[in-house]
Amino acid sequence: MDRKTHNPDGACKKCGGPCQRKYTYDADGNLVDGWYWSLMEETFQKAVETFRSAGNEAAVAIAQRLVETADDVPAELVQRQQDFWNEIAEFDDLNDVPDAMWAIPEDIHNQMIAEIGRSAYAPPNATAFITEFIRRVNEAQRARPWIWPLQQALT
Protein backbone atom coordinates (compact mmCIF):
# COMPACT_ATOMS: atom_id res chain seq x y z
CA MET A 1 0.00 0.00 0.00
CA ASP A 2 1.31 3.39 -0.93
CA ARG A 3 1.84 5.21 2.37
CA LYS A 4 2.02 8.57 0.55
CA THR A 5 -1.69 8.48 -0.29
CA HIS A 6 -3.12 6.08 2.30
CA ASN A 7 -3.65 6.31 6.04
CA PRO A 8 -2.38 3.44 8.23
CA ASP A 9 -5.88 1.91 8.19
CA GLY A 10 -5.74 1.72 4.37
CA ALA A 11 -8.20 4.55 3.78
CA CYS A 12 -7.23 7.08 1.15
CA LYS A 13 -6.27 10.54 2.38
CA LYS A 14 -7.78 12.04 -0.78
CA CYS A 15 -11.15 10.30 -1.09
CA GLY A 16 -11.52 8.40 2.19
CA GLY A 17 -12.03 5.15 0.32
CA PRO A 18 -9.81 2.13 -0.26
CA CYS A 19 -8.22 3.61 -3.38
CA GLN A 20 -6.53 6.84 -4.41
CA ARG A 21 -9.51 7.84 -6.51
CA LYS A 22 -13.12 6.76 -6.56
CA TYR A 23 -13.09 7.49 -10.28
CA THR A 24 -11.36 9.72 -12.76
CA TYR A 25 -11.62 10.54 -16.42
CA ASP A 26 -9.34 9.64 -19.28
CA ALA A 27 -8.24 12.13 -21.95
CA ASP A 28 -11.44 11.48 -23.92
CA GLY A 29 -13.66 12.22 -20.95
CA ASN A 30 -14.58 8.59 -20.31
CA LEU A 31 -15.15 7.61 -16.70
CA VAL A 32 -12.48 5.23 -15.31
CA ASP A 33 -13.28 3.43 -12.06
CA GLY A 34 -10.73 4.09 -9.32
CA TRP A 35 -11.16 0.49 -8.18
CA TYR A 36 -9.02 -0.57 -11.16
CA TRP A 37 -5.96 1.05 -9.57
CA SER A 38 -6.69 -0.83 -6.35
CA LEU A 39 -6.91 -4.13 -8.23
CA MET A 40 -3.62 -3.43 -9.94
CA GLU A 41 -1.93 -2.51 -6.67
CA GLU A 42 -3.29 -5.68 -5.01
CA THR A 43 -1.87 -7.93 -7.72
CA PHE A 44 1.53 -6.25 -7.44
CA GLN A 45 1.38 -6.61 -3.65
CA LYS A 46 0.68 -10.34 -4.02
CA ALA A 47 3.83 -10.58 -6.14
CA VAL A 48 5.82 -8.79 -3.41
CA GLU A 49 4.59 -11.33 -0.85
CA THR A 50 5.27 -14.29 -3.13
CA PHE A 51 8.80 -13.15 -3.92
CA ARG A 52 9.47 -12.33 -0.28
CA SER A 53 8.37 -15.80 0.85
CA ALA A 54 10.67 -17.29 -1.80
CA GLY A 55 13.60 -15.17 -0.57
CA ASN A 56 13.95 -13.41 -3.93
CA GLU A 57 14.88 -9.91 -2.71
CA ALA A 58 15.74 -8.58 -6.18
CA ALA A 59 12.23 -9.44 -7.40
CA VAL A 60 10.74 -8.03 -4.17
CA ALA A 61 12.39 -4.68 -4.91
CA ILE A 62 10.96 -4.58 -8.45
CA ALA A 63 7.47 -5.67 -7.38
CA GLN A 64 7.50 -3.16 -4.51
CA ARG A 65 8.38 -0.44 -7.02
CA LEU A 66 5.32 -1.50 -9.04
CA VAL A 67 3.13 -1.18 -5.94
CA GLU A 68 4.56 2.25 -5.16
CA THR A 69 3.98 3.54 -8.69
CA ALA A 70 0.57 1.96 -9.39
CA ASP A 71 -1.25 5.22 -8.61
CA ASP A 72 0.82 6.96 -11.30
CA VAL A 73 -0.44 4.82 -14.21
CA PRO A 74 -2.48 7.05 -16.55
CA ALA A 75 -6.22 6.45 -16.72
CA GLU A 76 -6.09 5.49 -20.42
CA LEU A 77 -3.66 2.66 -19.74
CA VAL A 78 -5.53 1.47 -16.66
CA GLN A 79 -8.77 1.30 -18.64
CA ARG A 80 -7.15 -0.44 -21.61
CA GLN A 81 -5.63 -3.15 -19.45
CA GLN A 82 -8.87 -3.56 -17.50
CA ASP A 83 -10.86 -3.88 -20.73
CA PHE A 84 -9.17 -7.22 -21.39
CA TRP A 85 -10.62 -8.55 -18.13
CA ASN A 86 -13.98 -6.85 -18.60
CA GLU A 87 -14.58 -8.19 -22.14
CA ILE A 88 -15.70 -11.48 -20.64
CA ALA A 89 -18.59 -9.73 -18.89
CA GLU A 90 -19.93 -8.61 -22.28
CA PHE A 91 -21.22 -12.12 -22.97
CA ASP A 92 -24.84 -12.86 -22.07
CA ASP A 93 -23.94 -16.44 -21.23
CA LEU A 94 -20.56 -17.10 -19.63
CA ASN A 95 -20.60 -20.55 -21.24
CA ASP A 96 -20.20 -18.79 -24.59
CA VAL A 97 -16.91 -17.16 -23.62
CA PRO A 98 -14.03 -18.78 -25.54
CA ASP A 99 -11.65 -20.50 -23.12
CA ALA A 100 -8.68 -18.53 -24.43
CA MET A 101 -10.39 -15.24 -23.60
CA TRP A 102 -10.36 -16.31 -19.98
CA ALA A 103 -6.77 -17.45 -20.07
CA ILE A 104 -4.79 -14.99 -22.19
CA PRO A 105 -4.80 -11.89 -19.95
CA GLU A 106 -4.19 -13.94 -16.82
CA ASP A 107 -1.51 -16.09 -18.46
CA ILE A 108 0.33 -13.06 -19.81
CA HIS A 109 0.17 -11.27 -16.46
CA ASN A 110 1.47 -14.38 -14.69
CA GLN A 111 4.25 -14.80 -17.27
CA MET A 112 5.37 -11.22 -16.74
CA ILE A 113 5.43 -11.65 -12.96
CA ALA A 114 7.39 -14.89 -13.39
CA GLU A 115 9.87 -13.07 -15.64
CA ILE A 116 10.43 -10.58 -12.83
CA GLY A 117 11.08 -13.50 -10.49
CA ARG A 118 13.62 -14.97 -12.92
CA SER A 119 15.31 -11.57 -13.43
CA ALA A 120 14.32 -11.68 -17.10
CA TYR A 121 12.16 -8.55 -16.92
CA ALA A 122 12.63 -5.48 -14.74
CA PRO A 123 10.07 -2.75 -15.49
CA PRO A 124 11.09 0.61 -14.04
CA ASN A 125 7.54 1.34 -12.84
CA ALA A 126 3.91 0.22 -13.01
CA THR A 127 3.25 2.30 -16.14
CA ALA A 128 5.95 0.39 -18.04
CA PHE A 129 4.56 -2.93 -16.77
CA ILE A 130 0.99 -2.09 -17.84
CA THR A 131 2.16 -0.77 -21.21
CA GLU A 132 4.02 -4.03 -21.86
CA PHE A 133 1.03 -6.07 -20.67
CA ILE A 134 -1.23 -4.27 -23.15
CA ARG A 135 1.28 -4.83 -25.94
CA ARG A 136 1.54 -8.55 -25.22
CA VAL A 137 -2.21 -9.09 -24.97
CA ASN A 138 -2.77 -7.15 -28.20
CA GLU A 139 -0.14 -9.33 -29.85
CA ALA A 140 -1.93 -12.46 -28.61
CA GLN A 141 -5.22 -11.12 -29.96
CA ARG A 142 -3.68 -10.52 -33.39
CA ALA A 143 -2.21 -14.01 -33.37
CA ARG A 144 -5.59 -15.60 -32.60
CA PRO A 145 -8.33 -13.23 -33.78
CA TRP A 146 -11.01 -15.94 -34.00
CA ILE A 147 -11.25 -16.13 -30.19
CA TRP A 148 -11.98 -12.43 -29.79
CA PRO A 149 -15.51 -12.05 -31.18
CA LEU A 150 -16.02 -8.63 -29.62
CA GLN A 151 -12.86 -7.32 -31.22
CA GLN A 152 -14.00 -8.63 -34.58
CA ALA A 153 -17.44 -7.07 -34.18
CA LEU A 154 -15.86 -3.67 -33.56
CA THR A 155 -13.60 -3.74 -36.62
C-alpha positions as CSV (number, residue, x, y, z in Angstrom):
1,M,0.0,0.0,0.0
2,D,1.3,3.4,-0.9
3,R,1.8,5.2,2.4
4,K,2.0,8.6,0.6
5,T,-1.7,8.5,-0.3
6,H,-3.1,6.1,2.3
7,N,-3.6,6.3,6.0
8,P,-2.4,3.4,8.2
9,D,-5.9,1.9,8.2
10,G,-5.7,1.7,4.4
11,A,-8.2,4.6,3.8
12,C,-7.2,7.1,1.1
13,K,-6.3,10.5,2.4
14,K,-7.8,12.0,-0.8
15,C,-11.2,10.3,-1.1
16,G,-11.5,8.4,2.2
17,G,-12.0,5.1,0.3
18,P,-9.8,2.1,-0.3
19,C,-8.2,3.6,-3.4
20,Q,-6.5,6.8,-4.4
21,R,-9.5,7.8,-6.5
22,K,-13.1,6.8,-6.6
23,Y,-13.1,7.5,-10.3
24,T,-11.4,9.7,-12.8
25,Y,-11.6,10.5,-16.4
26,D,-9.3,9.6,-19.3
27,A,-8.2,12.1,-21.9
28,D,-11.4,11.5,-23.9
29,G,-13.7,12.2,-20.9
30,N,-14.6,8.6,-20.3
31,L,-15.1,7.6,-16.7
32,V,-12.5,5.2,-15.3
33,D,-13.3,3.4,-12.1
34,G,-10.7,4.1,-9.3
35,W,-11.2,0.5,-8.2
36,Y,-9.0,-0.6,-11.2
37,W,-6.0,1.0,-9.6
38,S,-6.7,-0.8,-6.3
39,L,-6.9,-4.1,-8.2
40,M,-3.6,-3.4,-9.9
41,E,-1.9,-2.5,-6.7
42,E,-3.3,-5.7,-5.0
43,T,-1.9,-7.9,-7.7
44,F,1.5,-6.2,-7.4
45,Q,1.4,-6.6,-3.6
46,K,0.7,-10.3,-4.0
47,A,3.8,-10.6,-6.1
48,V,5.8,-8.8,-3.4
49,E,4.6,-11.3,-0.9
50,T,5.3,-14.3,-3.1
51,F,8.8,-13.1,-3.9
52,R,9.5,-12.3,-0.3
53,S,8.4,-15.8,0.8
54,A,10.7,-17.3,-1.8
55,G,13.6,-15.2,-0.6
56,N,14.0,-13.4,-3.9
57,E,14.9,-9.9,-2.7
58,A,15.7,-8.6,-6.2
59,A,12.2,-9.4,-7.4
60,V,10.7,-8.0,-4.2
61,A,12.4,-4.7,-4.9
62,I,11.0,-4.6,-8.5
63,A,7.5,-5.7,-7.4
64,Q,7.5,-3.2,-4.5
65,R,8.4,-0.4,-7.0
66,L,5.3,-1.5,-9.0
67,V,3.1,-1.2,-5.9
68,E,4.6,2.2,-5.2
69,T,4.0,3.5,-8.7
70,A,0.6,2.0,-9.4
71,D,-1.2,5.2,-8.6
72,D,0.8,7.0,-11.3
73,V,-0.4,4.8,-14.2
74,P,-2.5,7.0,-16.6
75,A,-6.2,6.5,-16.7
76,E,-6.1,5.5,-20.4
77,L,-3.7,2.7,-19.7
78,V,-5.5,1.5,-16.7
79,Q,-8.8,1.3,-18.6
80,R,-7.1,-0.4,-21.6
81,Q,-5.6,-3.2,-19.4
82,Q,-8.9,-3.6,-17.5
83,D,-10.9,-3.9,-20.7
84,F,-9.2,-7.2,-21.4
85,W,-10.6,-8.6,-18.1
86,N,-14.0,-6.8,-18.6
87,E,-14.6,-8.2,-22.1
88,I,-15.7,-11.5,-20.6
89,A,-18.6,-9.7,-18.9
90,E,-19.9,-8.6,-22.3
91,F,-21.2,-12.1,-23.0
92,D,-24.8,-12.9,-22.1
93,D,-23.9,-16.4,-21.2
94,L,-20.6,-17.1,-19.6
95,N,-20.6,-20.6,-21.2
96,D,-20.2,-18.8,-24.6
97,V,-16.9,-17.2,-23.6
98,P,-14.0,-18.8,-25.5
99,D,-11.6,-20.5,-23.1
100,A,-8.7,-18.5,-24.4
101,M,-10.4,-15.2,-23.6
102,W,-10.4,-16.3,-20.0
103,A,-6.8,-17.4,-20.1
104,I,-4.8,-15.0,-22.2
105,P,-4.8,-11.9,-19.9
106,E,-4.2,-13.9,-16.8
107,D,-1.5,-16.1,-18.5
108,I,0.3,-13.1,-19.8
109,H,0.2,-11.3,-16.5
110,N,1.5,-14.4,-14.7
111,Q,4.2,-14.8,-17.3
112,M,5.4,-11.2,-16.7
113,I,5.4,-11.6,-13.0
114,A,7.4,-14.9,-13.4
115,E,9.9,-13.1,-15.6
116,I,10.4,-10.6,-12.8
117,G,11.1,-13.5,-10.5
118,R,13.6,-15.0,-12.9
119,S,15.3,-11.6,-13.4
120,A,14.3,-11.7,-17.1
121,Y,12.2,-8.5,-16.9
122,A,12.6,-5.5,-14.7
123,P,10.1,-2.8,-15.5
124,P,11.1,0.6,-14.0
125,N,7.5,1.3,-12.8
126,A,3.9,0.2,-13.0
127,T,3.2,2.3,-16.1
128,A,5.9,0.4,-18.0
129,F,4.6,-2.9,-16.8
130,I,1.0,-2.1,-17.8
131,T,2.2,-0.8,-21.2
132,E,4.0,-4.0,-21.9
133,F,1.0,-6.1,-20.7
134,I,-1.2,-4.3,-23.1
135,R,1.3,-4.8,-25.9
136,R,1.5,-8.5,-25.2
137,V,-2.2,-9.1,-25.0
138,N,-2.8,-7.1,-28.2
139,E,-0.1,-9.3,-29.9
140,A,-1.9,-12.5,-28.6
141,Q,-5.2,-11.1,-30.0
142,R,-3.7,-10.5,-33.4
143,A,-2.2,-14.0,-33.4
144,R,-5.6,-15.6,-32.6
145,P,-8.3,-13.2,-33.8
146,W,-11.0,-15.9,-34.0
147,I,-11.2,-16.1,-30.2
148,W,-12.0,-12.4,-29.8
149,P,-15.5,-12.0,-31.2
150,L,-16.0,-8.6,-29.6
151,Q,-12.9,-7.3,-31.2
152,Q,-14.0,-8.6,-34.6
153,A,-17.4,-7.1,-34.2
154,L,-15.9,-3.7,-33.6
155,T,-13.6,-3.7,-36.6
